[in-house]
């Protein structure tokens, strides 16, 4: 896919090739960065784009900066305005993926807390085959990072080395994705999404103390189950062999969207095709993010036609 014409750095629009940081910056040397991945959905009928749950993403970004003791706050309103300006500058009228990256710049050491830089990118991102068809997974032999060492609750760029190890191994072994277990051996999440299963008609997902990112999509999914599909989600520990017993399972995340899991360790999940609850959830999810369903308007930030 072609690179976008522009990116944004510290609130200024810059040509793609000019968005650079120094090799001696703590973000390069030590992975001193935190970020958010967000989606923007094009509504062809209304000719507008909606940024999904932007405010919640910005709140989590501030939480990550705070835990990592970054030197100063970044004004959310400024980020929102810069993001909307960037989408317009790139003339994007399709589904997109947005990355907000905040990093320790300069040439400091491991414990430097500033200067802070921030960048925005907006890339076209059509829905993938993983969403429409589903994915085959393995349980990874790599364990999920632990809250007392490298908190998964913080969306730090360095955390993704854990995910890289697991994903690369999974791919070499012939799987689309992997499910990672906590140091206690319970289900945590995938390298880039949260996990849900359905057992006896009841949706279940690992609790927020299972070394997961406190995912915004996970929250959206639980709300959809409760408000539209008459199902209350159990937030609880999930054992490995429950993955083989589930009738349905899926991954969810802003980037992943809702991806049916078709098999785990070559055991088919249910009948081996995306289940009816997963499909019903996808339908409602896409109607909401795209603004085809008009409820939950506060979840959508319009880009071209502000209220
Ligand atoms: N877990 C991890 C490790 C992730 O990287 C993501 C993607 N941000 C998620 C879960 C899903 O989080 P969200 O729904 O907030 O995008």
Boltz pocket constraint, residues with backbone or C-beta under 6 A from the ligand:
constraints:
  - pocket:
      binder: B
      contacts: [[A, 37], [A, 152], [A, 189], [A, 190], [A, 191], [A, 192], [A, 193], [A, 194], [A, 212], [A, 213], [A, 214], [A, 215], [A, 216], [A, 217], [A, 218], [A, 252], [A, 253], [A, 254], [A, 255]]
      max_distance: 6.0
